[in-house]
Amino acid sequence: MLLVACSPSRAPVVDYSRESRDIDTRGARVTDGVHEVRDGETLYSIAWRYGWDFRELARANDIDPPYTIYPGQKIHLDASGGSTQSAASSSSSSASPPSASRDSPSPEPDPGSASQPDNTGSDSGDTALNRDRKELPSGTPDWQWPAEGELVGRFDDEGMSGRGVILAGREGAPVRAAGAGRVVYRGNGLTGYGNLLIIKHNSQWLSAYAHNRRMRVQEGTAVDAGQRIATMGASGTYRTQLHFEIRRDGEPVDPEPLLPKR
């Protein structure tokens, strides 16, 4: 982990570079340091990066729904943010527009994001413009496989691949939502994931789809199980593949026992 801007009296600001691969430690929650919010990040993506449940990370930093965050804001990873974090958030708010970086787990998020330019291979069309406001289903999702292809990586493998499963496939093959939910992150800011989509299925379950070539949905889009959300690619990796993860309360779980038999 790269440590920058540290001093004896403050927690260090931490970040991941391409040389730093602490992100590859499966299931390990980072509980030291501070993350400085970048343009386009959301609380979901930050929580995903450091192995936190987004609700716990919000509580640790006194961030209230709808969990709006701002570029330059400091997110404490040691659960010591408290009132200090509220002050930092207030200060950032005066310097940055509310749309600069946001997280919207409420039922009616804004799918558009002026701060996230369309540089991740998005398709236009009805899917990307879907503004359905239906409520997220409760309980364990009725999971389905997100893509066809040979299973070439399992949950217990070494490194980041061990956080989920890897499916080999052809360039441009459809990637589908493994369950009904809402897109809460769309971007390429997490090292090692390439073009990444994260879907919130309910307050407990999230799923992620990495290395996409094109992403066909925007943040805030409500999706149905089996809906085409992306096309398979090799962004952020060396071969065409889909890296698929499921997390329960922020913790990676093995997708195979949850998915139908093939």
Secondary structure in CASP SS format (residue, H / E / C, confidence):
PFRMAT SS
TARGET T0000
AUTHOR 0000-0000-0000
METHOD secondary structure of the structure
MODEL  1
M C 1.00
L E 1.00
L E 1.00
V E 1.00
A C 1.00
C C 1.00
S E 1.00
P C 1.00
S C 1.00
R E 1.00
A C 1.00
P C 1.00
V E 1.00
V E 1.00
D E 1.00
Y C 1.00
S C 1.00
R C 1.00
E C 1.00
S C 1.00
R C 1.00
D H 1.00
I H 1.00
D H 1.00
T C 1.00
R C 1.00
G C 1.00
A C 1.00
R C 1.00
V C 1.00
T C 1.00
D C 1.00
G C 1.00
V E 1.00
H E 1.00
E E 1.00
V C 1.00
R C 1.00
D C 1.00
G C 1.00
E C 1.00
T C 1.00
L H 1.00
Y H 1.00
S H 1.00
I H 1.00
A H 1.00
W H 1.00
R H 1.00
Y H 1.00
G C 1.00
W C 1.00
D C 1.00
F H 1.00
R H 1.00
E H 1.00
L H 1.00
A H 1.00
R H 1.00
A H 1.00
N C 1.00
D C 1.00
I C 1.00
D C 1.00
P C 1.00
P C 1.00
Y C 1.00
T C 1.00
I E 1.00
Y C 1.00
P C 1.00
G C 1.00
Q C 1.00
K E 1.00
I E 1.00
H E 1.00
L C 1.00
D C 1.00
A C 1.00
S C 1.00
G C 1.00
G H 1.00
S H 1.00
T H 1.00
Q H 1.00
S H 1.00
A H 1.00
A H 1.00
S H 1.00
S H 1.00
S H 1.00
S H 1.00
S H 1.00
S H 1.00
A H 1.00
S C 1.00
P C 1.00
P C 1.00
S C 1.00
A C 1.00
S E 1.00
R C 1.00
D C 1.00
S C 1.00
P C 1.00
S C 1.00
P C 1.00
E C 1.00
P C 1.00
D C 1.00
P C 1.00
G C 1.00
S C 1.00
A C 1.00
S C 1.00
Q C 1.00
P C 1.00
D C 1.00
N C 1.00
T C 1.00
G C 1.00
S E 1.00
D C 1.00
S C 1.00
G C 1.00
D C 1.00
T C 1.00
A C 1.00
L C 1.00
N C 1.00
R C 1.00
D C 1.00
R C 1.00
K C 1.00
E C 1.00
L C 1.00
P C 1.00
S C 1.00
G C 1.00
T C 1.00
P C 1.00
D C 1.00
W C 1.00
Q C 1.00
W C 1.00
P C 1.00
A C 1.00
E C 1.00
G C 1.00
E C 1.00
L E 1.00
V E 1.00
G E 1.00
R C 1.00
F C 1.00
D C 1.00
D C 1.00
E C 1.00
G C 1.00
M H 1.00
S H 1.00
G H 1.00
R H 1.00
G C 1.00
V E 1.00
I E 1.00
L E 1.00
A E 1.00
G C 1.00
R C 1.00
E C 1.00
G C 1.00
A C 1.00
P E 1.00
V E 1.00
R E 1.00
A C 1.00
A C 1.00
G C 1.00
A C 1.00
G E 1.00
R E 1.00
V E 1.00
V E 1.00
Y E 1.00
R E 1.00
G E 1.00
N C 1.00
G C 1.00
L C 1.00
T C 1.00
G C 1.00
Y C 1.00
G C 1.00
N E 1.00
L E 1.00
L E 1.00
I E 1.00
I E 1.00
K E 1.00
H C 1.00
N C 1.00
S C 1.00
Q C 1.00
W E 1.00
L E 1.00
S E 1.00
A E 1.00
Y E 1.00
A E 1.00
H E 1.00
N E 1.00
R E 1.00
R E 1.00
M E 1.00
R C 1.00
V C 1.00
Q C 1.00
E C 1.00
G C 1.00
T C 1.00
A E 1.00
V E 1.00
D C 1.00
A C 1.00
G C 1.00
Q C 1.00
R E 1.00
I E 1.00
A E 1.00
T E 1.00
M E 1.00
G E 1.00
A C 1.00
S C 1.00
G C 1.00
T C 1.00
Y C 1.00
R C 1.00
T C 1.00
Q E 1.00
L E 1.00
H E 1.00
F E 1.00
E E 1.00
I E 1.00
R E 1.00
R E 1.00
D C 1.00
G C 1.00
E E 1.00
P E 1.00
V E 1.00
D C 1.00
P C 1.00
E H 1.00
P H 1.00
L H 1.00
L C 1.00
P C 1.00
K C 1.00
R C 1.00
END
